[in-house]
Amino acid sequence: MQIGRREQFSLFIPKHRRIAAHLINIFMGMRTEKDFLSAAVYTRDVLNPYLYNYALSVAILHRPDTRNLPIPPLHETFPEKYMAGEVLGRLKEELNIVDSGSRIPLVIPQDYTASNLEVEHRLAYFREDPGLNLHHWHWHLVYPFNGPRNIVSKDRRGELFYYLHQQIMGRYNFERFCNNLARTRRLINLREPIEEGYFPKLDSLVASRVWPPRHANARLSYLLLQDIYRELDQLKFDLLDLERWRDRIFEAIHKGEVVTDRGQTQQLDIDMLGNMVEASVLTPNANLYGDVHNLGHVAIGLCHDPDGRHLVSYCRVRRTFFEESDETFGVIGDSATAMRDPAFYRWHAFVDDLFHEHKNTLPRYTREQIDYPGIRVTGVELEIRGTKTKNEFHTFWQESDVDMSRGLDFQPRGTVLARFTHLQHRPFNYKIQVENSNNANKIGTVRIFLAPKFDERGLPMLFTDQKGLFIELEKFQVTLKPKSNNISRRSEESSVTIPFEQTFRNLSKNRPADEDSSAMAFNFCGCGWPHHLLIPKGSEQGFPCQLFVMVSNYDGDKIDQSMEGQCADAASYCGIRDKLYPDKRSMGYPFDRQPRENVSTLQEFITPNMLVKDVTIKFTNRGNERTTDTPNTLN
C-alpha cells in the first residue's frame, strides 16, 4: 500500500517491482483456489489498480489451479492506454447516454498525436498500434523479471528478452526504410538532447490525469543537474550510474566472464547477459552490473521536467525539493505504453548493441554448421491467395472495431466500440521446392526471414549490416522424402504471430468449457506478435526485399519433449508454457553471428540448403473496412 491508489505504477521503478513481486508471492502462496480468490477480492479495493492487475495476471498465468481462468486483455481493463483522451470521453458518453441499439463505433484518428510536420509521425501507425503494445505487455506477464524465482527462471529467458527486442528493432528499422527514414540511431550519449519529442495525448481513468509529453530536444541532464531523486519511490540514481553499469557490462562481454555476487567468476553466455541487461532477479550480480535497461526507461520517462519546476513530476535534484504532483513518468515508463514513444527504439538500439557486442565475440558459424548435406532448396515462390500475383506482398489499411465497454463501466450496459486503423496484408502462401539426395527420409526445420534489399540510401547492403534487419516470419518442421519435395505453408500459420481475434479476443464469446482440452490454449495463448503486423508496410511503388528460406538439420534443432495440448502459436517470440524453448539453435540463427571469413554479401553467405528470392511489398493507400457486427472476426 506504499503505492497510492491514484499513482502511476511502473515495473521499471525498483520499489514498484519489489512491491509487485511481494504481491505475486502472496497470491502464489495461497494454498487453494478459494484462498486465492479471497485474497484477490480483498486486495481489489485497497491497492493501486495497475499494481493489482499486473500481479494478479502473473499469478493467474502461473498458478497450477488457475490455468483455465481467462486474463482480459489490457485494452479492456485500462482502455485509456490505447486511445486518445478525447475518444475516451466520447466512449463514456456513448455508454451512458446512447441506447445500446443505436451506438456506432467511435473512430480513433490516425493522426491524433502529431501532424506530418513531424517526420517521426510517419511511424505512428506502427508505434501506436494497440496490438503491438498489447504484445509487449503480455510478454512481460509471461516473462516477469521480478517475483518468485521459480516464476522468473524460465528456459532461456534472458536470451528470449534479447531476441524479442532484437526483432522489434529489426522490424522498426524495416518500417523506417519503407517510409524513407534512416535506421534508428542508438542513444549512447546520455548528455545529448533527444531530438524526438512525443505528445501521447492519453488520459488516465484511474489517476485522472494526462500522460506528460516530452518536447523535442529534451535532455536527460541539465548542466550539473543529473541526479534523479524521487523520495516517495525510493528512487535515487544519476547518469553516471547508467554509464558505470554500461561500462561494466562491456567489460564482462570482452572478458567473456562475469563476477558473481559471491566474488566468483562465471562464463558469460547470451542468457546470462539478457538477465544482466534487463536486471531480472537472475542477474549474477545486481550491485556490480546494476539496472541499466530499466532505469534507462525511467530516466527518459522523467526528462520532460527533470528538476520538477513545473510540478509535472516529483523529484529532487541536487538537494532541491519540489512538491509531490499527480504526474510522474512519460509513456516509456510503462511496459503497456512504452513502444508508443520514438525514444523507446533509440534506447533499445543501444540495448541491442550490447547483445551484438557479445555475439561478435563468439566463433563464426562454419559452413558445416549452417549446411545440411544432401538437402538443397531449389525453388521459392510467394503466392497471394486468390490472385495470380507472385512474389509480391500486398499491404493496405484496415479499420477494425474493438469492444471497450468493460473498462469504462462496471454495469453491463452493452457494447461500445472503438474503431482504429491498422496495417494489414493479403493472405499468402509460401511454395518451397526442396531436393533430398539422401536415400532416406530426412527431417528439417524450415526457417523463413525477410529483409530490405537496399539500405536507406538505396544502395546494396553488406551482409554484416543486412543480417540485423532480417525479421523472422516462419519456422516449422518438415519430413523430406528422397528426391523432390513440394512444401506449402499458409501465412496464418506463422510461428511468430497470433490472429487478430486472439489479440483482441472477447472472453465472453466462443469460450470453450473449462473441462474442454482447448480451454488452456484459449486462456494462455494471448502472447504473440499481432498477425496484422507480420509484413512491413512497403511502398506504393513496391518496396524491394529479399525472402530468405533455409532448411536446417533437425538433428541440431530438436528438443525432446511432448507438445500435446500446448500452445505454440507464437513459439518463436513467446516460447511454450512450462516447456523448453522449441529450438536448440541460438535464437536468430543463422543471422545471430558474424559471417565466416570472406563473406561480404548475402549471396556469398548462402549454402545449398538456403535460397534467396527477390520480392516486393506493395502498399495500397486505402482502407478495407471491417463490418461492425463482427468486431472480433477478420473479413
N, C-alpha and C positions, 0 to 999 in steps of 0.2 A: 504493500500500500504506500510505499515511498514514491511511487509514480502516481500523480494525481489523476482523477477521473477525466479531466479535460485537457490533459497534456498530450503531446505527441509522444509516440513510442518508436524507438529505433534499435534494431539489433546491432547497429554499428557502435552504439554507445556502451562501453563496458559495464557500467552499472545496470543498464536496462537488460543487457543479455544475461547478467548474473541473476537478476530477479526472475527473468523468464525461465532460466534453467532451474531455479528453485521451484517455480510453479509447475514446470513439467515434471520434476521429481515428485511433487505432491500428487499430481494426477496419476503418474505412473505407479506410485506407491499404494494407491487404493486397491485393497485386496480383491474386491469383487466389482462387477459391473454396477451393481446397485450403489456401492460406496462411491464409485467414480461419478455416477450421476448425481449423487447427493452433494459431493464436493463441487461439481460443475455448477449446480443450481445455486448453491450458497455463494460462490465467488462471483457469479454473473453480475450481481448488482452492487458489488463493493469494489471491484477492481477496474483499472483502466481498460476500456473495451478493446483497444488494439492489442495490448498485452494479453488479455484474456483470450481473444480469438486465436492469436498465434500459438500460445501454449496449449490450448485445448485441441487445436487442429493437429499439432505434432503428437500429442498424446493419443488421440483417436487413431492416427495413422500407425502408431507403433504398439499399442496395447493389443495383446492377442485376443481379448474378448470384445473388441470394438471394431474389428476389421470390416464388419458389414455395415457400419454406420457411415452415412454419406457426409462428406465435408462440402458445404456450399462454397462455390467459387467466390472469391473476394468481391467481385463486382456486384454480387447480390447483397453481401453483408455491408460493404462500405462503397456504395456506388460513387461517392464523391471523389474517389481516387482515379476515376476513369472518364470523367466528363466535365465540361465547363460548368462553372458555378451558375451561370445564367440558365443553362438547360436543367440543372438540378432543381432550381427554383420552380421552373415551369412544370417539371415532372411532379413535384409535390402538389402544385396547384391542380394539375390534371387529376391526380389521385383523389384529392379531397373534394373537388367541385364537379368534375365532369362524370356523368354516368358511364359505367364500365362499357356499355354497349356502344357509346358514341366516341370513345377515345381513339385518337390517331397517334401513330409513332411520332415522337419529337426528335428532330434531327440534331445530331451533334455536328457542328460545322467542321469542315476540314481545316479551315484557316483561322481558328479562334485564338491561337497562341501567338501568331505573328503574321506578317504580310510577306510578299515576295521581295520586299526590300532587304529582308534578312536571308542571306544565301543559305544558312543552315536550315531554314524552314523547308527547303526542298526535301529534307529527310523526315519531316514531321509525320508523314504517313507511316513510317517505319517506327520511329521512336515512341510515338504516342498511341500505337496500335494496342487496344486493350488486351488482345490475345497474347501479344508478346510480353506485356507486363505481367499478365496472369501466369505465364510460363515461368518467368523469373521468380515470382512469389512462390509458386507451388514447388519449384525445385528446392528452394530453401526450407520448405516444410519437410520434404523428403530427406534432405541432407542438412539438418541443423548443424551449426558449428559450435554450439554450446548446449549443455544438458547432460543427462546420464551418459556415461562413456559407451555403454552398450548400444545406445541410440545413435550416437555420433560416429562410432567406429564401424563404418560400413566398408565393404570391399572396394578398394581403390578410390576412396572418397576424395582424397586430395588431388589425385590425377584427374578425376572427373570434374572437379572445380576448375582445374586448368583447361580441360578440353572444352567444356561448355562455353567458357568465356573466350577461348581462342576462336571457337566457331562463331560466336557472336561478333567478334571483331572482324573475322573474315567476311561475314555476311554484311556487316555495316559498311565496310570498305567497298564491297561489291556494289552495294546500293549507291555509294558515293560516286563511283565510276559511272554508273548508269545515269547520274544526274549532273555529270560534268564537273565533279568536285574531286579534289585531290584526296588521297588517303589520310586517315586521321593522324594528327601529329601527337606524339607522346607528350604527356605532361611530366617532364623530367626536371624542369627548373621551377621549383615551388615559389620562387620570388618574382617570377614574371607575371604580368597580367593575364587573366584568362579571357581571351578575345571574345569567346562565345557567351553571349548573355542568354538568359532563359526566363520567360514570364509564364509560369504554368497556368495561372488563372483557374485554379482548383479551389473549391471551398471544402471545409471540414465540417460535416454534420455534427460530429461528436464535440469537437473543440470550438465550434462556432467561430472560425477564423479563416483567413485566406492564406494559402501557402505562400511564403515570401519569394519574391523573384530574385534573380541575380542580374545586375546590369552588365553590359559589355565592358570588358577590360577591368573587371573586379580583380582584386589581389587577395591572396591568402595572407599576406603580411603587409603592413603599412609602416614603413621605416623600421623603427625598433619594436613596433607593436606586433609581436609574433606569438605570444602565448595565448592559448585558449583555456580559459578557466571558467567553468560553469559549476558553481559550488553545489547547487541542488542536485546536479547529475554526477557529482564527484568526478568531474572530467577536467583534467589538467594535463596539457601537453603543448609542445610547440613544434615548429617546422624542423628544428634541429633534431628532435626525436625521430621524426619520419626519415630524415636524411641519415641518421645513425643506423637505424634499423635497416634501411635500404642498403647501406654500405656493408653491414654485417652479413646480410643475405648474399650479396655479391661475393663477399669473401668466402662464404661457405660453398657457393657454387664453384668458384675457381679452385678451391682446395678439394672439392668433392667429398667433404665431410662436415658434420655439424658437431657442436659442443652441446651435450645434453645438460639438463638442469642438475645433473649429478657430477658434472665436470668430466664426463667420459666423451670420447669421440665416437661417432657413428657415421657410416657411409650414407651419403645423400642420394636419394632417388626422387623421381618426379612426384610420387605420392606424398613423401615427407615434405617436399618443397611446397606442394599445394597447401598442406596443413600449416606450414610456417607462414606463408604469404597471407592466407586468409586469417591466420591466427585462430584456428579452432582449438578445442581442448586437447587435440592430439599433437599440437606443436611440441617439438622436443625441448624447447627452452624459451618460454614466453618472456622472461626477463631480458634475455640476450637479443632475440630476434624480433621482439615487440609485436606490434599490432598495425603494421603499415597499411594493409588494404582497408581495414575498417575505419581507422582514424583518418585515412586519406579522404574517405567519403564524408566523414564528419567535418574535416577542415574545409572542404569545398562547400558543404551544406551550410556552413556558418559565415562564409566570406561576404555575404550580402550586407552584413553590418558587424564587422569584426570586433569593434570596441563598444557596441551596444548603445551608441549615442542616439540612435533613432528609436530605441526601445523595441527593435524588431527581434532581438534575442536577449537572453540573459547570459551575460558572461563578464568575466573580469580580465582585464588586460593590463599587465604591468601595475598591479596593485590599485587599479581604479575600479570601483564598484558601481554597477548600474542596477536599477531595479529589475525585478522579475517581470517578464512580459509573457503573454499567452503565446507569442510566436517563438519558434525555435529554428530548426534547420529547414533547408530547401528540400525539394523532392528527391535529390540524390541521397538524402539521409534515410530513405525508406526503401526496402527491397521491393515493395509493391509499386513504387513510382520512379525508382532511380533511373530506369532506362529511358525515361522521357527526356532527360537532360543531356545536351550535347557533351557536357563535361564528363559524364559517365564514361563515354567512349575514349576521351583523351586520357582519363585516369587508367582505364583498363588497357589502353595501348601500352602504357608504362608497365602495368602488372604483367601483361602478356610478354613484354620484353624480358622480364625476369625469367620466365619459363624458357624462352628461346635461348637465353644465355646458357641455361643448364643443358638444353638439348644440343647446343653447339659443342659441348664438351664430350658428348657421347660418341662412340665409334660410328662411323658412317655405315649404312647398310651396304653389304657387298651384293654383287649381282646374284649370288646364290641365295641370299636372304630374301630377295624380292621376286625371284623367278619361280616358276612351277614347272619342272621338267615334264615334257610331253603334252603340256596344255598350251594352246595358242588361241587367242581371241582373234577371229578372222573378220568379224563384222559387227557394227553397232549402228542402230537406226533408231531415231526418235519419231514416234508416230502420234500425231494429235488425234485423239479418238473422235470418230465420226466425220473426219475430213480426209483429204488426200495429202495434207501438208506433212512434209517430212523434215526432220532436223531443225525444227523451229518451235520454240516455246511461245505460247501466246498468253499475255497478261492483260489485265483490264481492272477497272474499278468496279467494286460490287458494294451495294448497300445491304446491310444486314440489321435485323432487329433483335434486341436483347431485352428480356423482361427485367426491370429494375425495381419492381414493386416490393420485394422482400426487404430491401434495405431502406425503404422510405417510410414504412408504416408497419406497426405491429398487427394492425387489424387486417383481416382478409378482405380487401376492397376491390379485388380483381386485378387484372393485368394492366401495367403501364409500360409501354415500350419506348426504348431509346434506339434511334437508328443512326448507325455510324457507317462511314465509307472506308473500305479497306481494299488492299491489293488482293487480287485473285488470279488464278491461272486456269487455262483449259485443261481438262484431264488428258493424260497422255500415257503411252506405253513405251517401255524400252523393248527393243528387239535385238537380241545379242546372239551371235553365232560363235561357237567355241568348238575347236577341234581337239580331240583326245587321241593322241597317237600311241597311248599305252594299250596293252592288251586286256586291261581290266577296268572296271568302273573306278572312277576317282571322285572324291568329294572336294568341292572347292567353296570358297566364300567369295561371292561377287560383291565388289566394292565400287560404288559409283560416286564420283565427285564432279563438281562443276567449278570453273574459274574463268575470270575475264581473260581474253586472249591478249589484249593490249593494256598498257598502263594508262595512267591519267593523261599522258601526253599523246596517246595514240600510237605509241611505239611498242614493238615486241618486247616482252619481258624476259629477263634472265630467270632461269628456273629457281634460283635462290630467293628471288622476290615473289615469283608466282606461287610457289608452294604454300606460302602462308595465306593465300587467297582462295585455296580450294575449299569449298564447302561440301560437307557430306550430304548426299541426297538419299542414299540407299545402301543397305548391307544385308545380304541374305545368303543362305547355303543352298547349293545345288549338287545333285549327283550327275556326273558326266559319264555317259556310256562311251565305249570306244567309237572312234570316228566322229561324225558330225553331231552337234547338239544345237538345237534352237531353243533359246530361253526367252520367255516373255514375262514382263513384270509391269503391273499397273502402278501408276503414280500414287494411288491411295494406299498402297501397301508400304510406303516409306517407313524405314526404321528410325526416323528422327521425329516424325510428326504424329499428332493426334488430330482427328477431324474436328471441324467447327463445332459439331454437336457435343463433343467431349469437352472442349474448352469452355463453352458457354452452356453447358447442359442444364436443363430444368430437372431438378431432383425429384419433383413430384410427378413427372410424366415418364412413362415407359420404364419404370423402375422394376427390376426383377425381384421376386420374393427373396427374403433373407436366406431361405433354405436352397435357393437356386444356385447352381455352381457358378453362374455368371455374376452373382452379386458382388463378389470380391473385386472382380475386374471393373465392374461399374463404379465401385466406390474408390478404388485406388488409382485407376488409370487416368488421373487428371493431369499428370506430369507429361509434358511433351511440347515440342515446338509446334505452333499453330500451323495447320496444313495450308492455310491460305497464304502463308509467307514462305512456303517451300522454295519457290522460284523468285529471284530478284525481279525488280520492276522492268529492266531492259530499257529500250528506247523505241520511239515511233518508227525510226528508220531501220531498226533491227540491231541489237547490241551483240557484237561478236564474242563468242565464248568458246571454251573447249570442254567437251564432255569426256571425262576420263573413266574408263571401265577396266577393272582388274579382277582376275580370278586368282586368289591366293590359295596356298596349300592348306587344306583344313587340318592337317596333322599339326601345324603350328598355330592354329586358331582355336581349336576346340577346347571347351570346358565340359568336363564330365559331370553333368547334373541333370536332374529331371526338370522339365519345363511345364509339366502338366498343371493346368489351372492357373498359370502365371500370366500376368500382364506384361507383354513385351512389345507393345505397340511403338514405343519410342525408346527402345533399349539403348540406342547409341548415346543419347544425352541423359537418360534417367536411370539406366541400369535396370535391374529386376529386383523386385521386393524380396528380401530375405535370401537372395541368391548371389552367386558370384557374378561379376560383370561378364557378359556372354561372349567375350572375345579375349583370347590370351595375348594378342598382339598389343603393342603400345597404342594408345588412343591417338588417332590421326594417321596411323600407318597407311601408306608408306611415305607420307609427306612431313613427318614429325622430326626428321633429322636432316643434316646437311647431305647433299648428294655425294656419290662416290667421286673419286678423282676424275678430272677431265670431262665432267658432265656440266654443261652450262645452259642447255635448253631442255624443254620437256621431251622433245623427240629423242634426245640423246639419253634421257633417263629411262625410257620405257624398255621393257623386256617383252618377249613373245606373248606372255600371259597378260599383257596390257594392250589397250588400244585407245587412241585419242581421236575424237570426232569433232570437227568444227561445226558448231551450231549457233543459232542466234536466238535472242529473246526479243520478240516484237510486242511492244506495248501499244494498246489502243486506248486513247484518252477519252473514254466514255464509260458510262456505268451500265451495269446489268442488274436491275433491281430485284431484290428478293420479295416474295409475296409476304404480306404481313400476317396472314392467317397461319403460317408455319414458320415462326421465328427461329426455331431451332433445327430447321431442315434446309439443306442447300437445294437450290433449284436444280 
